[in-house]
């Protein structure tokens, strides 16, 4: 049954905002709007809030992150943690987290941590090092909003840097393919550095002079503590509530068409904190072109495999953040976090816990393998990379699948972003990671900005 409720009898005659989606960005937007005095209703189709930020506590002593595993401590995140009384729960990773590994020649090798260390490291060939030095003198090319990451780095730094530094990073962090992702959308700062300074390295040196590197953190017990705390602050959080459509009214506001007689408005503004494939079908008929642009955005699958071994069965010291795998190495997994090295309390003391990511835009078919084939392939690769004793079996192994993982900022995102800009003029705002940027800091920044704009319109 579908019911429309006109809410002068339900809501007070003040600014009412509907947020569709109860993930981290939707919850943060709601919190900021509420702090500014708006009445905010969050509609989440699932039974629990948090979206992709999910933590599992296994009875055998494992703390398993199913989505993000750590966060950069941006100003917006620090504000939330302070205001939510979570600062005491901040958990710093172990000191080894500064060491990053990339698979080369079938084995994890430590990647130079700073650009200046590259010249003295054996990771890259002399040819690659010379190509990096020549970048300082290469002239800037005209700005091209459709240039891919691969084309940009190949042009400025050469193929080897693309293969062994850029490709694994883009695959492991963005679940993406550098031959498809747009540099101006994925790494806008890098594109700007070339235009402003003529050289990416020169611009990087000038812009980063004296700048502190952002801290990487987690929360004790897992990152879901953040979304749980945000959700607890929101009195109008509607779980297991499916929005069917956004319906404009004659006075410029919106009703929500809700399954099974849920509350429906009217609302002065609607905030889309949903992936594009979920948001597109909800848009009013007048915005069919925008809906088509949103529906075209690509979300590749990603499968997360948690594996625990006895520490005595693993020869590798696992003295780092983890290891990423370039496509040129023909890997099974895009990368593996050495979770127990970063946060020793995430597994029993006599074990190691590995979090492996299979899938993304370069490995879509691998992500869809049946569980038994996938886990066997992951174990074989782990044995090669980490010297796991022949015949040793995992103490624990679990598969978790995301059919839609990270939105791809390829050519299709241009139309989606233009559509989002057009929708804003009609009081429909977008804050999800397809609009804000895929990182949690990007999403939290966007959440605060949109909340401030809506609250400012209310005061005006």
The 8 nearest C-alpha neighbors of each residue, nearest first, counted from 0:
[[1, 259, 258, 260, 2, 257, 261, 256],
 [2, 0, 258, 260, 259, 257, 256, 3],
 [1, 3, 260, 4, 257, 0, 256, 261],
 [4, 2, 263, 256, 5, 1, 254, 255],
 [3, 5, 263, 6, 262, 264, 2, 265],
 [6, 4, 265, 264, 7, 3, 263, 8],
 [5, 7, 9, 8, 264, 10, 265, 4],
 [6, 8, 9, 10, 5, 11, 12, 265],
 [7, 9, 6, 10, 5, 11, 4, 12],
 [10, 8, 6, 7, 11, 5, 264, 4],
 [9, 11, 6, 7, 8, 12, 264, 15],
 [10, 12, 13, 7, 9, 8, 6, 15],
 [13, 11, 10, 7, 14, 15, 6, 8],
 [14, 12, 11, 15, 38, 37, 10, 457],
 [13, 15, 37, 267, 38, 457, 16, 12],
 [16, 14, 38, 266, 267, 39, 13, 37],
 [15, 17, 39, 268, 266, 269, 267, 38],
 [18, 16, 269, 40, 39, 41, 270, 266],
 [19, 17, 270, 41, 269, 40, 271, 42],
 [18, 20, 42, 271, 272, 41, 270, 17],
 [21, 19, 272, 43, 273, 25, 42, 22],
 [20, 22, 43, 48, 25, 26, 49, 50],
 [23, 21, 50, 49, 25, 24, 20, 26],
 [22, 24, 26, 25, 49, 226, 27, 50],
 [25, 23, 27, 26, 22, 442, 446, 28],
 [24, 26, 272, 28, 21, 22, 27, 23],
 [25, 27, 29, 23, 28, 24, 21, 22],
 [28, 26, 30, 24, 29, 25, 23, 446],
 [27, 29, 446, 25, 31, 30, 26, 450],
 [30, 28, 26, 32, 27, 31, 33, 39],
 [29, 31, 27, 33, 28, 32, 26, 34],
 [32, 30, 34, 28, 33, 29, 450, 447],
 [33, 31, 450, 35, 29, 34, 30, 37],
 [32, 34, 37, 30, 36, 35, 31, 29],
 [33, 35, 31, 32, 36, 30, 37, 29],
 [36, 34, 32, 33, 37, 454, 31, 451],
 [35, 37, 33, 34, 32, 38, 454, 14],
 [38, 36, 33, 14, 32, 35, 39, 15],
 [37, 39, 15, 14, 33, 16, 36, 40],
 [38, 40, 16, 17, 15, 37, 29, 33],
 [39, 41, 235, 17, 236, 18, 16, 42],
 [42, 40, 18, 236, 237, 17, 19, 235],
 [43, 41, 237, 19, 20, 240, 18, 238],
 [44, 42, 238, 20, 21, 45, 240, 239],
 [43, 45, 239, 240, 241, 238, 42, 46],
 [44, 46, 239, 43, 47, 238, 48, 240],
 [45, 47, 239, 238, 44, 48, 43, 240],
 [48, 46, 45, 238, 49, 239, 43, 50],
 [49, 47, 21, 50, 22, 230, 43, 226],
 [48, 50, 22, 226, 52, 23, 21, 51],
 [51, 49, 22, 52, 48, 21, 23, 53],
 [50, 52, 66, 53, 49, 22, 67, 65],
 [53, 51, 66, 49, 50, 223, 67, 222],
 [54, 52, 223, 65, 51, 66, 64, 49],
 [53, 55, 64, 223, 63, 221, 65, 222],
 [54, 56, 63, 62, 57, 64, 53, 65],
 [57, 55, 62, 61, 63, 58, 54, 60],
 [56, 58, 61, 59, 60, 55, 62, 63],
 [57, 59, 60, 56, 61, 62, 55, 346],
 [60, 58, 57, 61, 347, 346, 56, 395],
 [61, 59, 58, 346, 57, 347, 62, 345],
 [62, 60, 346, 57, 345, 59, 56, 63],
 [63, 61, 345, 56, 55, 57, 346, 60],
 [64, 62, 55, 54, 61, 65, 56, 345],
 [63, 65, 54, 66, 68, 53, 55, 67],
 [66, 64, 53, 54, 63, 67, 303, 399],
 [65, 67, 52, 51, 64, 53, 68, 54],
 [68, 66, 69, 52, 64, 65, 51, 70],
 [69, 67, 64, 66, 70, 217, 222, 65],
 [68, 70, 217, 216, 67, 215, 71, 222],
 [71, 69, 216, 215, 72, 217, 439, 68],
 [70, 72, 215, 214, 73, 213, 216, 440],
 [71, 73, 214, 76, 213, 215, 70, 77],
 [74, 72, 76, 75, 71, 440, 77, 213],
 [73, 75, 77, 76, 78, 72, 440, 444],
 [76, 74, 78, 73, 77, 443, 444, 79],
 [77, 75, 79, 73, 78, 74, 72, 80],
 [76, 78, 74, 80, 79, 75, 81, 73],
 [79, 77, 75, 81, 76, 80, 82, 74],
 [78, 80, 76, 82, 81, 77, 83, 75],
 [79, 81, 85, 77, 83, 86, 78, 82],
 [82, 80, 84, 78, 79, 83, 86, 85],
 [81, 83, 79, 84, 80, 78, 85, 77],
 [82, 84, 80, 81, 85, 79, 228, 229],
 [85, 83, 81, 82, 86, 80, 87, 79],
 [86, 84, 80, 88, 87, 83, 81, 89],
 [87, 85, 88, 89, 80, 81, 84, 77],
 [86, 88, 85, 89, 84, 90, 218, 219],
 [87, 89, 85, 86, 218, 219, 90, 217],
 [90, 88, 218, 86, 87, 217, 219, 216],
 [89, 91, 218, 217, 216, 219, 88, 92],
 [90, 92, 216, 217, 93, 89, 215, 342],
 [93, 91, 341, 342, 96, 216, 94, 90],
 [92, 94, 341, 95, 96, 342, 91, 340],
 [93, 95, 96, 97, 92, 341, 319, 98],
 [96, 94, 319, 97, 93, 318, 98, 320],
 [97, 95, 320, 319, 94, 98, 93, 341],
 [98, 96, 95, 99, 94, 319, 320, 112],
 [97, 99, 319, 96, 95, 320, 100, 109],
 [100, 98, 320, 319, 110, 109, 321, 97],
 [99, 101, 109, 322, 108, 110, 107, 321],
 [100, 102, 323, 322, 107, 108, 324, 110],
 [103, 101, 107, 106, 324, 108, 105, 323],
 [104, 102, 105, 106, 107, 101, 108, 328],
 [103, 105, 106, 102, 328, 107, 108, 327],
 [104, 106, 103, 102, 328, 384, 107, 383],
 [105, 107, 102, 384, 103, 104, 108, 383],
 [108, 106, 102, 101, 100, 322, 103, 384],
 [109, 107, 100, 101, 102, 106, 110, 103],
 [108, 110, 100, 99, 101, 111, 107, 98],
 [109, 111, 100, 99, 112, 101, 108, 122],
 [112, 110, 117, 116, 113, 109, 120, 114],
 [111, 113, 110, 116, 114, 98, 99, 97],
 [112, 114, 116, 115, 111, 117, 110, 118],
 [115, 113, 117, 116, 112, 111, 118, 200],
 [116, 114, 117, 113, 118, 119, 111, 112],
 [117, 115, 113, 114, 118, 119, 111, 120],
 [116, 118, 120, 114, 115, 111, 119, 113],
 [119, 117, 116, 120, 128, 115, 114, 121],
 [120, 118, 117, 116, 121, 115, 111, 122],
 [119, 121, 117, 122, 118, 116, 111, 123],
 [120, 122, 123, 119, 124, 117, 118, 125],
 [121, 123, 120, 110, 124, 108, 111, 109],
 [124, 122, 121, 127, 125, 128, 120, 117],
 [123, 125, 127, 126, 128, 122, 121, 159],
 [124, 126, 128, 127, 129, 123, 118, 130],
 [127, 125, 129, 124, 128, 130, 123, 159],
 [126, 128, 130, 124, 125, 129, 123, 159],
 [127, 129, 125, 131, 130, 126, 118, 124],
 [130, 128, 132, 126, 131, 127, 125, 133],
 [129, 131, 127, 133, 128, 132, 156, 157],
 [130, 132, 128, 134, 156, 129, 133, 127],
 [133, 131, 129, 134, 130, 135, 128, 136],
 [132, 134, 130, 135, 131, 136, 129, 137],
 [135, 133, 137, 131, 132, 136, 155, 156],
 [134, 136, 133, 198, 137, 132, 200, 201],
 [137, 135, 134, 133, 138, 198, 132, 197],
 [136, 138, 134, 135, 133, 139, 198, 155],
 [139, 137, 197, 136, 140, 198, 134, 135],
 [138, 140, 197, 193, 194, 137, 141, 198],
 [139, 141, 142, 138, 194, 193, 143, 197],
 [142, 140, 143, 139, 194, 193, 138, 144],
 [143, 141, 140, 144, 194, 190, 139, 146],
 [142, 144, 145, 146, 141, 183, 140, 190],
 [145, 143, 146, 183, 142, 181, 182, 184],
 [146, 144, 143, 181, 147, 410, 183, 182],
 [147, 145, 143, 181, 144, 182, 150, 151],
 [148, 146, 181, 150, 182, 149, 180, 178],
 [147, 149, 182, 177, 151, 150, 181, 180],
 [150, 148, 177, 178, 147, 152, 151, 153],
 [149, 151, 153, 147, 148, 152, 154, 146],
 [152, 150, 148, 154, 149, 153, 147, 155],
 [153, 151, 155, 156, 154, 149, 150, 161],
 [152, 154, 157, 150, 158, 156, 151, 155],
 [155, 153, 151, 152, 150, 156, 157, 149],
 [154, 156, 152, 153, 134, 157, 151, 137],
 [157, 155, 131, 152, 153, 130, 154, 134],
 [158, 156, 153, 159, 160, 154, 130, 155],
 [157, 159, 161, 153, 160, 162, 156, 152],
 [158, 160, 162, 161, 157, 163, 127, 123],
 [161, 159, 164, 163, 162, 158, 157, 156],
 [160, 162, 165, 158, 159, 164, 166, 163],
 [163, 161, 159, 166, 160, 158, 164, 165],
 [162, 164, 160, 161, 325, 159, 165, 166],
 [165, 163, 160, 161, 166, 162, 167, 168],
 [164, 166, 161, 168, 167, 169, 163, 162],
 [165, 167, 169, 162, 168, 325, 161, 164],
 [168, 166, 325, 170, 324, 323, 169, 165],
 [167, 169, 171, 165, 170, 166, 172, 164],
 [170, 168, 173, 166, 172, 167, 175, 171],
 [171, 169, 174, 175, 167, 168, 173, 172],
 [170, 172, 168, 333, 169, 174, 334, 167],
 [173, 171, 169, 168, 170, 174, 175, 167],
 [172, 174, 175, 169, 170, 171, 405, 437],
 [175, 173, 359, 170, 171, 172, 360, 405],
 [176, 174, 170, 360, 173, 169, 359, 177],
 [175, 177, 178, 179, 360, 361, 180, 170],
 [178, 176, 149, 148, 180, 179, 166, 175],
 [177, 179, 149, 176, 147, 180, 148, 150],
 [180, 178, 177, 409, 176, 147, 181, 148],
 [181, 179, 409, 177, 408, 147, 148, 176],
 [182, 180, 147, 409, 184, 183, 148, 146],
 [181, 183, 148, 186, 185, 147, 184, 146],
 [182, 184, 187, 181, 186, 144, 190, 185],
 [185, 183, 182, 181, 187, 186, 408, 180],
 [184, 186, 182, 183, 181, 187, 408, 180],
 [187, 185, 182, 188, 189, 183, 184, 190],
 [186, 188, 183, 190, 189, 184, 185, 191],
 [189, 187, 191, 186, 190, 192, 183, 185],
 [190, 188, 192, 191, 187, 186, 199, 193],
 [189, 191, 187, 193, 188, 192, 183, 182],
 [190, 192, 188, 194, 189, 193, 195, 187],
 [193, 191, 189, 202, 195, 199, 194, 190],
 [194, 192, 197, 199, 198, 191, 190, 196],
 [193, 195, 191, 192, 197, 196, 139, 190],
 [194, 196, 192, 193, 191, 197, 202, 198],
 [197, 195, 202, 198, 193, 192, 194, 201],
 [196, 198, 193, 139, 138, 194, 195, 199],
 [199, 197, 193, 201, 196, 135, 200, 202],
 [198, 200, 193, 202, 192, 201, 203, 189],
 [199, 201, 203, 202, 198, 204, 135, 134],
 [202, 200, 204, 198, 203, 199, 205, 196],
 [201, 203, 192, 199, 205, 196, 200, 204],
 [202, 204, 200, 206, 201, 205, 207, 199],
 [205, 203, 201, 207, 202, 206, 208, 200],
 [206, 204, 202, 208, 203, 207, 201, 200],
 [205, 207, 203, 208, 204, 202, 210, 209],
 [206, 208, 210, 204, 205, 203, 209, 211],
 [209, 207, 205, 210, 206, 204, 203, 211],
 [208, 210, 207, 211, 206, 205, 212, 204],
 [211, 209, 207, 208, 212, 206, 213, 205],
 [212, 210, 213, 209, 207, 214, 208, 206],
 [211, 213, 214, 210, 207, 215, 209, 71],
 [214, 212, 72, 71, 211, 215, 73, 210],
 [213, 215, 72, 71, 216, 212, 73, 91],
 [214, 216, 71, 70, 72, 213, 69, 91],
 [217, 215, 91, 70, 69, 90, 214, 71],
 [216, 218, 90, 69, 89, 222, 70, 91],
 [219, 217, 89, 90, 221, 88, 222, 220],
 [220, 218, 88, 221, 90, 89, 217, 222],
 [219, 221, 218, 62, 222, 224, 54, 56],
 [222, 220, 218, 219, 223, 54, 224, 217],
 [223, 221, 224, 218, 225, 217, 54, 52],
 [222, 224, 225, 226, 53, 54, 221, 52],
 [223, 225, 227, 222, 226, 228, 221, 218],
 [226, 224, 228, 223, 227, 222, 229, 80],
 [225, 227, 229, 49, 223, 228, 224, 23],
 [226, 228, 224, 230, 225, 229, 223, 231],
 [229, 227, 231, 225, 226, 230, 224, 83],
 [230, 228, 226, 232, 231, 227, 26, 225],
 [229, 231, 227, 232, 233, 228, 226, 26],
 [230, 232, 228, 229, 233, 227, 234, 226],
 [233, 231, 230, 229, 234, 228, 30, 83],
 [232, 234, 230, 235, 231, 236, 30, 229],
 [235, 233, 236, 232, 231, 40, 230, 39],
 [236, 234, 40, 233, 237, 41, 39, 38],
 [237, 235, 41, 234, 233, 40, 238, 42],
 [236, 238, 42, 41, 240, 43, 235, 239],
 [239, 237, 43, 240, 46, 44, 45, 236],
 [240, 238, 44, 46, 45, 43, 241, 237],
 [241, 239, 44, 238, 43, 237, 42, 242],
 [240, 242, 44, 258, 257, 243, 239, 43],
 [243, 241, 257, 244, 256, 258, 240, 255],
 [242, 244, 256, 257, 281, 241, 258, 245],
 [245, 243, 281, 256, 242, 255, 246, 282],
 [246, 244, 255, 281, 282, 283, 254, 256],
 [245, 247, 254, 253, 255, 283, 244, 248],
 [248, 246, 253, 252, 254, 251, 245, 249],
 [249, 247, 252, 250, 253, 251, 246, 254],
 [248, 250, 251, 247, 252, 253, 246, 254],
 [249, 251, 248, 252, 247, 253, 267, 265],
 [252, 250, 248, 249, 247, 253, 267, 425],
 [251, 253, 267, 248, 266, 250, 247, 265],
 [254, 252, 247, 266, 265, 246, 248, 255],
 [255, 253, 265, 264, 246, 263, 245, 247],
 [254, 256, 263, 245, 257, 246, 244, 264],
 [255, 257, 244, 243, 242, 3, 245, 263],
 [258, 256, 242, 243, 261, 255, 241, 1],
 [257, 259, 1, 241, 260, 0, 261, 242],
 [258, 260, 0, 261, 1, 257, 2, 240],
 [259, 261, 2, 1, 258, 257, 0, 262],
 [260, 262, 257, 259, 263, 258, 240, 2],
 [263, 261, 4, 264, 260, 257, 3, 255],
 [262, 264, 255, 4, 254, 3, 256, 265],
 [265, 263, 254, 266, 6, 5, 4, 255],
 [264, 266, 254, 253, 6, 5, 252, 263],
 [267, 265, 15, 264, 253, 16, 268, 252],
 [266, 268, 252, 15, 16, 14, 253, 265],
 [269, 267, 426, 16, 266, 427, 17, 270],
 [268, 270, 17, 427, 16, 18, 428, 426],
 [271, 269, 428, 18, 429, 427, 17, 19],
 [270, 272, 429, 19, 273, 428, 18, 430],
 [273, 271, 431, 20, 25, 430, 19, 270],
 [272, 274, 20, 271, 278, 431, 277, 275],
 [275, 273, 277, 276, 278, 431, 433, 272],
 [274, 276, 278, 293, 277, 294, 279, 273],
 [275, 277, 294, 274, 279, 278, 293, 280],
 [278, 276, 275, 274, 279, 273, 280, 281],
 [279, 277, 275, 281, 276, 273, 280, 274],
 [278, 280, 290, 281, 294, 276, 293, 277],
 [281, 279, 282, 278, 277, 290, 244, 276],
 [282, 280, 244, 279, 278, 245, 243, 283],
 [283, 281, 245, 280, 279, 286, 290, 244],
 [282, 284, 285, 286, 245, 246, 281, 244],
 [283, 285, 286, 287, 282, 290, 246, 281],
 [284, 286, 283, 287, 282, 288, 289, 247],
 [287, 285, 289, 284, 288, 283, 290, 282],
 [286, 288, 290, 284, 289, 285, 291, 283],
 [289, 287, 291, 290, 286, 292, 418, 285],
 [290, 288, 418, 292, 286, 291, 287, 293],
 [289, 291, 279, 287, 293, 288, 292, 294],
 [292, 290, 294, 288, 289, 293, 287, 295],
 [293, 291, 415, 289, 295, 290, 294, 414],
 [294, 292, 415, 275, 290, 295, 291, 279],
 [293, 295, 276, 291, 292, 279, 296, 275],
 [294, 296, 293, 292, 297, 291, 411, 276],
 [297, 295, 294, 411, 293, 412, 275, 406],
 [296, 298, 407, 406, 295, 299, 411, 294],
 [297, 299, 406, 403, 405, 404, 407, 300],
 [300, 298, 359, 360, 403, 404, 297, 363],
 [301, 299, 402, 403, 404, 401, 359, 358],
 [300, 302, 358, 401, 359, 366, 404, 357],
 [301, 303, 400, 357, 366, 399, 356, 401],
 [304, 302, 356, 399, 355, 398, 400, 357],
 [303, 305, 398, 355, 397, 354, 306, 399],
 [306, 304, 354, 397, 396, 353, 355, 303],
 [305, 307, 396, 353, 395, 352, 304, 393],
 [308, 306, 352, 395, 394, 351, 393, 353],
 [309, 307, 393, 394, 351, 350, 310, 312],
 [308, 310, 350, 311, 312, 349, 351, 394],
 [309, 311, 350, 312, 351, 349, 313, 308],
 [310, 312, 309, 313, 314, 349, 350, 308],
 [313, 311, 388, 309, 310, 387, 314, 391],
 [314, 312, 387, 310, 311, 315, 386, 385],
 [313, 315, 386, 387, 385, 316, 312, 311],
 [314, 316, 385, 317, 313, 386, 387, 384],
 [315, 317, 318, 314, 313, 385, 319, 340],
 [318, 316, 315, 319, 337, 340, 321, 385],
 [319, 317, 316, 95, 340, 320, 98, 96],
 [318, 320, 98, 95, 96, 321, 99, 317],
 [319, 321, 96, 99, 337, 98, 336, 341],
 [320, 322, 336, 337, 319, 335, 100, 99],
 [321, 323, 100, 101, 335, 334, 107, 99],
 [324, 322, 334, 101, 167, 333, 102, 171],
 [323, 325, 102, 167, 333, 334, 101, 330],
 [326, 324, 167, 327, 328, 166, 163, 162],
 [325, 327, 329, 328, 324, 330, 166, 167],
 [326, 328, 325, 329, 162, 330, 163, 324],
 [327, 329, 326, 330, 325, 324, 105, 103],
 [330, 328, 326, 327, 331, 325, 324, 332],
 [331, 329, 332, 328, 324, 326, 333, 325],
 [330, 332, 377, 357, 376, 333, 329, 380],
 [333, 331, 357, 334, 330, 356, 355, 358],
 [334, 332, 324, 171, 357, 356, 323, 170],
 [333, 335, 323, 332, 324, 356, 322, 171],
 [334, 336, 355, 354, 322, 321, 356, 337],
 [335, 337, 321, 354, 338, 353, 320, 355],
 [338, 336, 321, 353, 340, 339, 320, 335],
 [337, 339, 341, 336, 340, 353, 352, 342],
 [338, 340, 343, 342, 352, 341, 351, 337],
 [341, 339, 338, 337, 342, 343, 317, 318],
 [340, 342, 92, 93, 338, 339, 96, 343],
 [341, 343, 339, 344, 92, 340, 345, 338],
 [344, 342, 339, 345, 340, 341, 346, 348],
 [343, 345, 342, 346, 339, 347, 348, 62],
 [346, 344, 62, 61, 343, 342, 339, 60],
 [345, 347, 61, 344, 60, 339, 352, 348],
 [348, 346, 350, 349, 60, 344, 61, 345],
 [349, 347, 350, 346, 343, 344, 351, 310],
 [348, 350, 310, 347, 309, 351, 311, 346],
 [351, 349, 309, 310, 308, 347, 348, 307],
 [352, 350, 307, 308, 339, 310, 309, 353],
 [351, 353, 307, 339, 338, 306, 346, 337],
 [354, 352, 337, 306, 338, 305, 336, 307],
 [355, 353, 305, 336, 335, 304, 338, 306],
 [354, 356, 335, 304, 303, 334, 353, 305],
 [357, 355, 303, 334, 332, 333, 302, 335],
 [358, 356, 332, 302, 366, 333, 301, 303],
 [359, 357, 366, 301, 362, 363, 365, 300],
 [358, 360, 174, 299, 362, 301, 361, 363],
 [359, 361, 175, 299, 362, 176, 363, 174],
 [362, 360, 359, 176, 363, 175, 358, 170],
 [363, 361, 358, 365, 359, 364, 360, 366],
 [364, 362, 358, 366, 365, 359, 360, 300],
 [363, 365, 367, 366, 362, 368, 358, 300],
 [364, 366, 362, 367, 363, 368, 358, 357],
 [367, 365, 358, 357, 363, 364, 302, 301],
 [366, 368, 364, 365, 369, 363, 300, 302],
 [367, 369, 365, 373, 366, 372, 370, 364],
 [370, 368, 372, 371, 373, 367, 374, 366],
 [369, 371, 373, 372, 374, 368, 398, 375],
 [370, 372, 374, 373, 369, 375, 368, 376],
 [373, 371, 375, 369, 370, 374, 376, 368],
 [372, 374, 370, 376, 375, 371, 368, 369],
 [373, 375, 377, 371, 376, 372, 370, 378],
 [376, 374, 378, 372, 377, 373, 371, 379],
 [377, 375, 379, 373, 374, 378, 372, 380],
 [376, 378, 374, 380, 375, 379, 381, 373],
 [379, 377, 381, 375, 380, 376, 382, 374],
 [380, 378, 382, 376, 381, 377, 375, 383],
 [379, 381, 383, 377, 382, 378, 384, 376],
 [382, 380, 378, 384, 383, 379, 385, 377],
 [381, 383, 387, 379, 386, 380, 385, 384],
 [384, 382, 380, 381, 386, 385, 379, 387],
 [385, 383, 381, 106, 382, 386, 380, 107],
 [384, 386, 315, 382, 387, 381, 383, 314],
 [387, 385, 314, 382, 313, 383, 315, 384],
 [388, 386, 313, 382, 312, 385, 314, 389],
 [387, 389, 312, 391, 386, 390, 313, 382],
 [390, 388, 391, 387, 382, 386, 312, 392],
 [389, 391, 388, 392, 387, 312, 382, 393],
 [392, 390, 388, 389, 312, 393, 387, 308],
 [393, 391, 390, 394, 308, 395, 378, 309],
 [394, 392, 308, 395, 307, 306, 396, 391],
 [393, 395, 308, 307, 392, 309, 396, 306],
 [394, 396, 307, 393, 306, 397, 308, 305],
 [395, 397, 306, 305, 307, 393, 304, 398],
 [398, 396, 305, 304, 306, 399, 395, 303],
 [399, 397, 304, 303, 400, 305, 302, 396],
 [398, 400, 303, 302, 304, 397, 401, 65],
 [401, 399, 302, 402, 301, 303, 398, 300],
 [400, 402, 301, 403, 404, 300, 302, 399],
 [401, 403, 300, 400, 404, 301, 299, 302],
 [404, 402, 298, 300, 401, 299, 405, 301],
 [403, 405, 300, 298, 401, 301, 299, 402],
 [404, 406, 298, 407, 174, 173, 403, 299],
 [407, 405, 298, 433, 297, 408, 404, 296],
 [406, 408, 409, 297, 298, 405, 175, 180],
 [409, 407, 180, 412, 181, 185, 184, 406],
 [408, 410, 180, 181, 179, 411, 407, 412],
 [411, 409, 412, 413, 145, 181, 408, 180],
 [412, 410, 409, 413, 296, 414, 295, 415],
 [411, 413, 415, 408, 410, 414, 409, 416],
 [414, 412, 416, 415, 411, 410, 417, 409],
 [413, 415, 417, 416, 412, 292, 411, 418],
 [414, 416, 412, 292, 293, 418, 417, 413],
 [417, 415, 419, 418, 413, 414, 412, 420],
 [418, 416, 414, 420, 419, 415, 413, 421],
 [417, 419, 289, 415, 421, 416, 420, 414],
 [420, 418, 416, 422, 421, 417, 415, 429],
 [419, 421, 417, 423, 418, 422, 416, 424],
 [422, 420, 418, 419, 423, 424, 417, 425],
 [421, 423, 419, 427, 425, 424, 420, 418],
 [424, 422, 427, 428, 426, 425, 420, 421],
 [423, 425, 422, 426, 421, 420, 427, 428],
 [426, 424, 423, 422, 427, 421, 251, 428],
 [425, 427, 268, 423, 424, 428, 269, 422],
 [426, 428, 269, 423, 422, 425, 270, 268],
 [427, 429, 270, 423, 271, 269, 426, 422],
 [430, 428, 271, 270, 431, 272, 419, 434],
 [429, 431, 272, 446, 435, 434, 445, 271],
 [432, 430, 272, 433, 434, 273, 429, 435],
 [431, 433, 437, 435, 436, 434, 442, 430],
 [434, 432, 431, 406, 435, 436, 437, 274],
 [435, 433, 432, 431, 436, 430, 416, 429],
 [434, 436, 432, 442, 441, 445, 433, 430],
 [437, 435, 432, 441, 438, 434, 433, 442],
 [436, 438, 432, 433, 439, 435, 441, 405],
 [439, 437, 441, 440, 436, 442, 432, 435],
 [438, 440, 442, 441, 443, 437, 70, 71],
 [441, 439, 443, 442, 438, 73, 444, 71],
 [442, 440, 444, 438, 436, 439, 443, 435],
 [441, 443, 439, 445, 435, 444, 440, 24],
 [442, 444, 446, 440, 445, 441, 75, 439],
 [445, 443, 441, 447, 442, 446, 440, 75],
 [444, 446, 448, 442, 443, 447, 435, 430],
 [447, 445, 28, 443, 449, 444, 448, 430],
 [446, 448, 450, 444, 445, 449, 28, 451],
 [449, 447, 445, 451, 450, 446, 444, 452],
 [448, 450, 452, 451, 446, 447, 445, 453],
 [449, 451, 32, 447, 453, 452, 448, 31],
 [450, 452, 454, 448, 449, 453, 455, 447],
 [453, 451, 455, 449, 450, 454, 456, 448],
 [454, 452, 456, 450, 455, 451, 449, 457],
 [453, 455, 457, 451, 456, 452, 450, 35],
 [456, 454, 452, 458, 457, 453, 451, 459],
 [457, 455, 459, 453, 454, 458, 452, 451],
 [458, 456, 454, 455, 459, 453, 14, 37],
 [457, 459, 455, 456, 454, 453, 14, 36],
 [458, 456, 457, 455, 454, 453, 452, 14]]
